[in-house]
Amino acid sequence: MRQLFLAFFMGVTLCLHAQNGYFFPNKKFNPSIPTPEQFLGHAIGDYQTRYDRLVAYMYELDRLSERVQVKVIGETYEKRPHLVVFFSSPANMAKLPELQNEHLKLTDPNAAMPDVAKMPVFVQLGANVHGNETSGGEAMILAAYYFAACEDEDAKKMLDESVVLIEPVLNPDGRDRFVSWVNQHRGTPLVSDNNDREHLEVWPGGRTNHYWFDLNRDWYLAVHVESQNRLKFYHQWLPNVVTDHHEMGTNSTFFFEPTKENAENPLVPQYVYKTLNGKFAKYYEKALNAIGSFYYTKESFDNLYPGYGSSYPDMEGGLGLLFEQASSRGFVQDSPNGPVTFAFTIRNQLVCALATCQAAVDERPNLLKFQREFFASAISEGNKNAIKGYVVGESVDATRLRRFTQTLLHHHIECYQLTDNLTIDGKVYEKGKALFVPTAQPQYRLVQSVFEKPTKFADSLFYDASAWNLPLAFGLAQGEVRTPIAKGARIGQEFMQSTVTIPTKSPYAYLLDYSDFMATKALYRLVSQGILVKVATKAFKIGDKSYSHGALMVPVETQTLSPDALYEAIKAAGQEAGVSFVGVPTGYSQMGVDLGSNTFQKVTKPEALIAVGQGVNGNEVGEVWYWLDTHVGMPITKVDVGMLPRLNLSKYNVIVLVSGQYDRALAPKIKQWVANGGTLVTLKTASEWAIRSDIVKEKLRVNTKADSTALAKRGRINYEDAAASEGSKNTGGTIFEADLDITHPIGFGYKNRKIALYRNNNTFLEPSASPYNTVVQYSDKPYLTGYVHPQSLKKISSSAAVVVAPEGSGRVILFSDNPSFRGIWYGTEKMFFNALFFGANITTPNPLGGE
């Protein structure tokens, strides 16, 4: 028996040495806690760890160590558990709820200041928000082992003075997509050639979540379940330090903050950027120097947009920290700096994660005091602001106001009911259909982010967006309140409940005002059941209600269903979508057209196809897919672009092409399909392709002679300034005003002709030669907020945003922008829905009369 024990002990010791020699030199570990290698069956860095195995290891650490506790904070779209794992000393772990309550007092300036000398600092380590940036996730496995098993005194002291929260993988669905790819293409021996299939994952890659969204843009927008899980958890703990571990191009080295100096968020206290970033950077310098790893700082990335994992904590009294590691995108890849191995990338991430925890412990009193000062100063600055709050309203579309409010609640932003109607700048905000958001509140800085419309910037190059005003995104009216007003009841989750009026059973017809965003969901449910639905192309009034263009009418007698079955279908569609149908006993109107008018047109069920695959913008495809899945309940067939030339298109009546590279040889087939009656919907560069391929006869707006003259006058520019000079012309995320024809089928359901468009591209359309076909046109002075180059602004002004080009029996609907942007632009997404559902109802007006 003794010999068996010795053999086992020696085996464990050898395994510990093999695992720990590279990642943890000279560290002592509890041998009763299995190393990752022992549990997983492979050394970290030799294979990419499947998410289910990572989860199992965390549970094993929880089972064996008093320092560890696993918490499931939700699940992903693909039903993977979403984990955060707690690590601290056994004494701290035994009183976590008490520590949590004390910590949250720091964020409440009205509570007594706790004794920070006795409080642990809270550190959250997060990785793998981009699924194919797996070195951070593997480093979290090692960090978990370190905190669970390390017996060194410095590790024990760290656990005594901190609570470490590890979110090992922020994007489990994307990670597993990538891990499956690289593991199945792993060679023996390993292949470092950049051209090997292992390093070139197939479209859409593992970066994104289930719906192909970039979750590192979603902390602020809170569109997806992963972000909603995270925000709910985050605000329960409000950690002092949060890390965000990423990867970048293989030819780089390692990046840690500070980021570019002129790309900092002006709402964040300078203490974060000028003091804390500098102090923590010294720890990363020391850690990376010790292992001989090269790095850089200050040259790239930014903290301007509040929705990154490394910038959102800065808006919450914490310190967000970005790490970017040159990626092996597999197991080893060639680079100008030599072969980049997976294990090497993991080690760099690991030492910086542990250095962060050490820095946080050393700066513990300062971090805790700063968090209290942050929220106290937020209220103080809000009180000093000439703007006392913002009012947001929507009189006809309750869904958009509710969804906007839900976004505020995700961020714990206080908002209140109005006590009475409020008029600002001639706009009436109705009690019950508007809300008030005060500036003097702990979330003051996020409030400013939501409502501000900045137009001046320290830099003209942006890593991501330069504008993110949420009322504009939701298509809501907003006003500034400059004198104190009475606040009504504070709004909570009860505000999210829709009120549906059950219609009176009718022997004649049912009507639905199409102005609510979710009306499209009800429409699809009905047409998918074979129910005849007609859409009004003229306004009318029946009973005490007026209906505008786009109202839906369901006749009773012409259906295949019995009147009773139809009534039940109508009720179910309304309840599911949260909209109210009205039963009417007559088709005779008090004003406008009668229900039997030919201006009511049959709605055809969309049989839609969207092109996907190499060369197609995966984010934009995912956005279309997401909206239709989650807001309409409508399937769309995703077809690889390489299949289109040989695919029988006759079964589809709608084709969607997002930004991408499309073969010109495909154009004749698409053109014939359109001529036969199909509806082609194109976004951004796909609209350019349709024009250049002669599918439509519309025109692009190109450089003018004045542009060429201005370019010539610039003279010489230093080579090192080329990227900044040319990059500043990109419209990277700016909001503009446009005019929408609300009588056109694309504008059905809209009440206001003014619409805010988000633009992050340089596709410019000329207005159509036909006076009827330019559905949306930018104003002559369209600029609302964000950065735009003067040269680009000239092209945007008075250009077309949406053009409908009839071709044969069909039509092409050209969008110069992306109405579905990031799943948050409720203000423009309805136009896209309308293109799918009402494209077939668009006819070419005949100036001689008739159709």
N, C-alpha and C positions, 0 to 999 in steps of 0.2 A: 504494500500500500504506500509506504514511504517513497519507494522508487517511482511509483505512478505519480505521486504528488510532485516529486522533484522534476520528473519529465514534463509534467504539465506546467510547472513554474518556469522551467527553462524555455518551454515553447512560448509561453506568454511573454517572457522577457525578450526573447528574440524578436517576436512580433512587435512589441513595443519599440524596440530599437529601430526596426525597419521602418515603422510608421513615423516615429517621432524624431529620428535623427535629422531629417531634412527640415521639417516644419517646427520642431520644438527642441533644438539642441540644448542640452544641459538642464532639462526640466524633469522634475520628479512627478510621477503620476500614481494614482491609486490603482493597483493591479486588478482590483475587483471590478473596475469599470472597463468594459471592453473598448478597445480603440476602434475607430471607424473601420480599419482594415480587418480586424477580427470579426466585426459584426457583418460588414458588407461583403467580405470575401475577396476584396481587391484593395490595393493601396489607393489612397486619394491621389488622383492625377493619372492613374493607369486606365481608368474607365470613367465615363460620365455617369453619375449616380442617378438612377431613376427616382422620381419624386416619391413614389410609394416606399422605397427603401430608405430614403432620407427621413420620411415621416416615422417609419418603424424604428429607426435608430433614436430619434428624439424621444419616442415613448419608452424605449429601453433605458435611456439615461434617466428619464423620469422615474421609472420603476426602481432603479438601483441607487439613485442619489437623492439625498435630502436637499441638495442645492438646486434641484430642477423641478419645474412644473410646466406641463404642456397645456396650452389653452387653444381650443378651436374657436376661431372668431367668425367662421362662416364657411361657405364653400364656393367653388368657382362654377362657371357655366357648365363645365364638363364634370361636375360633381366631385372634384378633388377637395379634400379638407384644406382649409386655409388656416395655417398655424402661426401662433406666436409662442415662443418658449421663454419662460422666465428663469433667470439664474441669479442667485444671491446666496449669502451665508444661510445655514439652517435657521439661525435665530431670526434673520430678516424674513425668510420664507414663511415662518410660522406666524408672522403678523403682517402679511402683505396688505390685507384690507385696511389696517390701521395706518400703514405707511402711505397707502394710496390716498386716504382721506387727508392726512397731514400735508402731503405733497400738493393736492389740489387747492389747499388754502392759499398757496402761493399765487394762484391765478385769480383769486378773489380779493381785490383790494379792500373790501368791506370786512373781511375776516381778520382776526388778530394775526400778526406776523409770527409764524412758527419759529422755533429755535433751530436755525439752519445748522448749527454746530452738531446737532444730534440727528440730522436727517441724511439719508443716503441720496446720492444723485442718481437720476434715472437716465439710462442710456439705451437707445434703441438701434440695433444693428439691422440693416435691411439690405437685401441683395436680389439680383435676378429679376428686376422689374421688366427687363427685356429678356425674353426666354432664352435667346441664344447667347447670352453673356453669363455663362455658367460658372466662371471662376469664383465669382462672389458667393454663389450658392454653395459650392464645395468648401470655400473658406469658412462659411457659417457652420458646416458640419464639424470642422476642426475647432472652431471657436467654442462650439457647444461642448466638445470633448474636453477642451482646456478648462472651461469653467466648472464642468462636472467633476473632473478627476485630478486637476493639478494640485499638488501638495506643497508647492513652494509658498513661502511666507508672503511674497509680494502678491501672488494670486489670491491668497486668503484675505489679505488686507483689502484688495480690490473688491472682493465680494462682501466684506463687512461694510464698506462705505458706498456701495452702489447696488442698484438693481438693474441688471442687464436684460433687456427684452430683445430677443432675436426673432426677426421675421425672416426665416432662411431663404424663402423664395416668394417674391411678391407676385409672380406670374407663373403659377404651377402648370397651367395648360400649355403655354408657350414653351416652357422649359422642357416638358416631356416630348413635345413635337421635335425640338432640336436634339435632345439626348438620343431619341430613337434613331435620328438620322446619322449622327456621328458614330454612335456605337455600331450600327450595322455596316458602316463603311470603314471601320478601323482596320488598318492593315497590320500584319505581323511579318516583318518588321514595320514600324510606323513609317508613314510616308509624309515627308515635310514639304513636298512640292505644292506650291500654292494652287496649281491647276488640278490637283487631285479632287475627285468627287466629294471626298470627306469634307473639304473646306468650302464647298460651293453648294450649300443646301438648296433644295428646290423651292420654288415660289410657293407660298408667300414667306417661307422661312419661319423661324421660331421666335422672332423678336416680339411679336404681338400676342394678344390674348385670343380667345376663341373667335371673336368677331374681327380679328385682325386690326385691333386698335392698339395704339401705343399708350400703355398705362402710365408712363412717366409724364404724360400731359394731362392726366385725369384726376390728380389730387384736388385740383380747383374745380373742375367741371363735375366730378362725382357722378359720371354717367353709368359706370359699370359696377357689377356686384363686388369685384375685388376691391375697388376704391371705396365703395360704401362700407364694406366690412372693415377696411383699414381705418377710415375716418371715424367710424363709431368707436372702435377700439382706441384710436389715438387720443380722442378727446376724453376718454375715461382715465387716461394716465398722463398726458401732456409731458412727454419726456424732455429732459434738458438738452440732450444731444441726440441727433439722428444721423446715421450714415446711409449713404446711397451708393452702392458698389456697382459700377458699370464696366463695360469694355468698349474699346474703340479700335481703330485700324491697326493691323499687325505691325505696320512700319513705325508706330509711335513708341513711346516708352511708358511712363506712368505719370498720371496727373493727379495732383491734390490741390485743394484750395489754398490760397485765394484765386478767384477767377479774374476775368478782365475787370480792371478798376472802374471803367466807365460803363459797365453793364451791371450795376448794382441797383436793387430796388430802392427808390428814394424813401419809401415808407418805413423801411427797416432801420432801426437805430444804428448809427455808425459804429457803436461799440462792437456789434457783431462782426463787421467787415474789417475794421481797423485794429481791433484788440484781440477778440477771440480767435478769428481766423489765423492771425499771426502767431498766437501762443500755441495753438494746436499744430500749426505747420512745423514748428520746431520738433515736435514729437515724431512726425512723419519723416522729416529730414534725418533724424537720428536713427529711426528704425530701418529705413531704406539704405542709408549709408552702411549700416552694420552688416547688411547682406550683399552690398555691392550693386544694388539696383539703381538704374538711372531714372530720372524723373524730371518733370518741369512744372511750373506754376505760372499764373498771371497772364498767359498768352491767349487763352481761349475759354469758351463756355461762359455762361452768365447766370446771374441770380435775379434777372428782371421779372420773368414770368413767375407768378406765385404758385404755379401748379406742378412744379417738379418735386420729386422726393427730397431734393437737397435744398429747395427754397421755401416750401410750405412751412417747415418748422421755424424758419426765420420770422414768419408772420404770427407765430404762436409762442413767442418768448423763449424759444429754444435756439439751438445752433444746428443748422443743416449742413452736411458736409458731403461733397461729391468726390468720388474716386473713379478714375478712368484708367483701366489697364489695357495695354496692347494685347489684342486677342490672338490666341492660337487657333480659334474657330475649329477646334478639334483637339488633337493631342500633341502635335508639333507642326510648326509652319515656318518656312524660311522668311527672313526679314533682313534689311540692311544692317540690323544690329545683331545678327546671328540667329540661330534657330530659337524660336519662342516655344517653349514647352508648356503644356497645360499645368504641370506641377509648379513651374516657375510663376505663372500668372496667379495661381492660387496662393502661393506663399506671399507674394506682394500684397494681395488683398488681406490676407490673414494678419500680417504684421501691422498693417495700418488699422485694422479693426481693433486689435489689442492695444495699439498705441492710443487709439481714441478713448478706450476705456480708462487707460492710465491717465491720460490728460484730463479727462472728466473728473476723475477722483482727485487729482492734484488741484483742479480749479473748482472743486465742489462748492465751497462757500460763495464764490463769485457767480457761478452759474445759477445757484438757487436764489441769491439776492437779485440778480438780473431779471429772473423770471417774474418776481413780484414787481419790480420797477417797470417792467415792460407793460404789464396790464394796468398798473396805476397810471403810467404816462399815456396809455391809450385813451383812458377815460378823460384825463386832463386835456389832451390834445383835441379830443372830440368836443369838449366843452368850449375850448378856445376857437374852434372852427366857426366861421361865419355861417356855414351851412349846418343847421341843427339836425338835419335828417333828410331822408329822401322818401318820396312817395312814388309808388309804382301801382299802375292800375290797368285793368282790361275789362271792358264792359260787356263783351259778347262771347269771349272765349275763356271760359273758366279753367280749362285744362292748362293753358299756357301759364296763367297766373299761379295755379297750384304747383306746377312743375318747377317754376322759378322759386317759389317759396320753399319747396322741398330742398332745393340746392342750398338755400340760405340755412336751413335747419341742419343740413349735413355739417355745416361749419359752425354750428352753435351761434349763429348771428341772430341777435334779438330783433324781432319784428312784431308789429302790433296792428290791430284793427283800427280803422278810423272811427271816431265818435260821431262824425258828421261828414257830409260831402265837403270836399276841399277843392278850391279853384286856384290853379297856378298857371300863369302865362296863358290865360284863356282856356285852359284845359280843365274840365271837371273830373275829379277823381271821386267815384261814388262809394259811399259807405257800403261795406260788404263785398265790393268789387275792386278794392284797392288795399294796400297795406303801407304802413309807415315804418321806416327803418331809421332809428336815431343814430347819430354819429357818436354821442357820448356813451360808449359801451365798451366792454373788454375787447370785442372784436373790431374795434374802430379801423384798424389798418386793413383788414379784409373787406370791411364795408367800403372803404375808399377804393380798393381794387375792383370791387363789383360795379361801382357807379361812376368812377372818374372817366374822363375822356381826354387823356393826355395827347398833346400834339407836338411837344418839344422833347427832344431826347439828346443825351450826351453822345450817343453813337448812332451811326446809320447802318450798322451791321447787327443782325439779331440771330441768335442761335435758334430761336423759334418765333413765336408771335410777338407783335408789338402792341396789340390791342386785345382786350378781353372784357369789355363792358357787357355784363350779363343781361340787363334789360333790353339792350339792342339785340342780343342773341335770341332772346325769347320773343322779340317783336312787341315789347310792352312800352307803354308810355311811362316816362319818368319825369319827376319834377324835383327841384331843390326847395326845401323848406328852410326859410331864413329867419323865421320868428317862431318862438316856442309854441307848440300846439299840444292839446290834451291827447294822451295816448289811451286807446281803448284796450281791450283785453289782449294779453300777449298770445301770439299765435303758436300753436303746437301741432302735433300730428293730426289732430281732429280736423284741421283745415284742409287736409289732403283728401277727405272723403267727398266724392261727387254726389250730387243730389239728382236723382232721376225721377221724373214724373211719368208714371205709367199712363200710356195713352188710352183714351176712350175707344172702345171697340167701334170700328167704322164699317159700314157696308159699302163705302165708296172709295176712300183713299187715305193714305197716311203721308204726312209731310215731315221733313227734317230740315231745320235750318242747318246749313253746312258750315257755319262759322266756327264751331268748336273743333279744335284740332283732332279730336278722336272720332269725328264723324266718318272719316275714311275707314276706320275699323268697322263701324256698323255697316257701311256700304259694302265692304268686301264680304262680310259675313253673309249678307243677303244675296249678292250676285253669285257667290260660291255655292249657294243652295239652289241656283237656277231661278231665283225670284226676279221678276221684271222690275227694274228700278229705272226711273227717268230723272234727268237732271234739267233744271230750269235754266234756260239761256236768257231769260228776261225776268224782270222783277214783277211781283204781284202781291196782292193782299187778300187773304181769306179770313173771315172772322175778325178777331181783334189783333191779328198778328200779320206783320209785313215780312215778306220773304224776298231776298235779293238773289242775284245771279249765283247759281250753284246749288240752290235748294233741291233736295231730293224728294221725289214723289213716287210712292208705291201704290199703283192702282190695285183694287181688290178683285174685280170680276175677270180680268184677263190672265190671272195666274193659274198655274197647274195645281197649286195647293188649294185646299178648301179655305173659306174665310176664317174658320176657327184656327186651322194650322198656320195660316198666314199671320194672324194676330199673335199667336204664340212666338212665331219667328221674329216678328217685329219687337215684341217685348224683350226677348232674349238678346237681340242685337243691341237694343238700347241699353240694357243693363250691363252687358259685357263691356261696351264702349264708354259707358257713363254719359250718354246723351239721351235727350227726350224727344221721342216722336209725338206727333199730334194727329189724332184721328179727325177727319173732316167728313161731313155728310154730303157735301156738295162740291162741284167743280167750278162753280160760278164765283168769280172774284169781285170784290168791291173796287179793286183798282188793279190795272195791269192785265196780264194774260190770264185766260182761264186754263184749267188743268187739262183740257182736251186740245190745247193749242199745239201746233207742230213745233213750236219753240221748245217744247219738252222733248228731249232726245233720249233714246235708250242708252244706258250705260253698259258697255261691253266688259265682261270679266277680263282682266289682264292675264294673258299667258306670257309671262315675261322671262326673258333671258338676259343674263349679264355676262360679258366676256371677262375671263380671269386668266391668270397665267403669266409667264415670263414677259416682261415689258409692260405689264399693266400695273397701275398704282394699287397695291393691295389695301392700303388704308382706305382709299375711296370706295373700293369694292365692299370692304367690310362695313363701311358706314351705311351704304345702301342696304346691305343684307341685315344689319342690325335694326335699322328703322323699320323695315318691312316685317321682320320677325317679331319685334317687341311692341310695335305701335299699331300695326295693321293686322298681323297674323296672316300675312300673305307670303306664300313661297315664291322664290325666284330661282330659276335654274341657272347654276353657275357652270359655264362651259369654257373649257380651255380654248384660248384664242387660236391655238394651232388646229383645233377641230373645226373651226367655223367654215373654212373653204369647202369642206366635204359634208357639212351638216345640212340636212333638210330643214330649212327655216320656216316652212309653211305652217307648222304647228304653233308658232309663236306670233303674237300680234304686237309685242313690244320688245325691243332690244335696247339695252343700256350699255353705252361705252363710256367708261370713266377715263381719266387721264391715262395716257399710255402711248406705246408705239404700235401702230397697226400697219399691216402690209397693204400697200396701195393696190395690190392685186385682188384684195378682198372687196374693194370698193364697187366694182360692177355688180357683184352678187348682192351686196347690201342695197345698192341703188335700185335694182330690179325688185327686191323684196319690198322696199318702200313704195315703189310705183304700184305694186300690187295691193297696197292698202296698209302696210305696216307703219308703226310709229317708232322712229329711231330717236333716242334721247342721248345726247352727247354732253360731256362735261369738259371744260377747259381745253387741254390739248387734243382731246378727241373731237371737239368742235373744229379746231384748226384742221385736223385730218379730213373731216367731212367736207370742208370747203376746198382744201387743196386737192382732194381726190375727185372733185367735181360731182360729188353726191348732191350738193346743193349749189345754188348760184349766189349765195350770200358772200359778203366780203369781210376780210380781216382788215383791221386798222394797222397800218405799218408806219415805219419811220417817214417823216415828211422832209421836205427840203430844209425847213427851218431846223429840224433835229440835226441834220448833217452839218449845217452851218455852225450850230452851237458846238457840235463835237469838234469841228475843225478849230474853233476859236480857243478851245481848252489848251492847245499847244502840248508841250511835252509834260509827261508825268513820270516821276521816279518809278522804277520797276518794282521796288518793295511796296509801293502804294497801290499796285494794280488791283489786288484782290479787294481792297477796301473801296476803291473808286468804282469798280464795276459791280461789286456786290451791293452797293448802296442803291442801285437801280432796281433791284429785286423788290417786289412788293411781297413782303414776307408774312403779312398777317395784319391787315388794316381794314377798317370799317368805313363804308361809304353809303351815301344816300342815293336812292333811285326812285323812279316813278313807275308804279305797277298799274297796268290796265286791268281793273278789277271786273270789267265786263267780259274779259277774255276767259276761256276755259282754264288757262293756266292760273288766272287770278281768282277763280271761284272760291268763295268762302272768306276772302279778305274784305275788310270794310274800309281800310285806310289805303290810299294810293301811295303814301310815302312808306318806303320799306328800306331797312338797313341790310346791306349785303357785306358779307365777309369775303375778302379777296386775299389770296396768298399765291398769286400767279401773274404772269404777264401775257395772258391771252386777251386780245382786244378785238371786239367785233364792231363793225360799222352797222348803224341802223339799217334796217331793210329798205329796199326801194319801195316796197309796198307800205302804205301808211298804216295798215292793219296788223302787220306781222312783227313789229317790234313791241313785244309784250312788256318788257322791262327795260328802261333806259336810265342810265346814270344822269343825275342832275348836272347842270352846267357848272355848279360849285358843289361837288358831291362829298368832299372830305369831311369825315366826322371825327375819327380818332385813330391813333396809330401812326407809324412812320410811313411816309411815301416820298419818293424822289420827285422833285418838281417836273422832270421830264415825263415820268410815268403818270403823274397826275393830269398832265395835259392830254395824254392819250385816253385816260379813263373818262375824263369829263365829256358828257353828252354821248359817250359810246353806248352800244347796246349790251345789256346784261343777259337778256333772253330774247331769242328770235325764233319764230316758228316759220319754217319754210315748207309750204305744200309742194309735194312732188308726186305727180300722177294721182293715184287714189290715196296715197299716204302722206306722211309729213315727217320732217326732221325738226326736233326741238333742240336748239343749240343754247347751252348755258355757257357763258364765259367764265363762270365761277363754279364753286361746289356748294350747292344748297344744303347738303347733308353734313357739313363740316363737323367732325368730332362728336356726332350724336347729340349736339347741344343747340344747333341753330333751328329751333322751333319756328322762328320768324320766317324762314325761307323753305323749310322742308315741305310745307304744304304745297308749294309750287311744284316740287318734284312728284309728290303723290298725284297731283292733278295731271301732270304730264302722262303718268301711267294710266290713270283711269279715264281721263277726258280727252286724251290725244285724238282718239277716233272721232270725237265730236267737233273737232276743229275743221271748219270748211273755209274755202276761199271765197270771200265776198265778191259778188258780181255787181259791178257798178251800174249795170243796165237793169238790175232788179232780179229777184229770185235767187236761187242758189245753184 
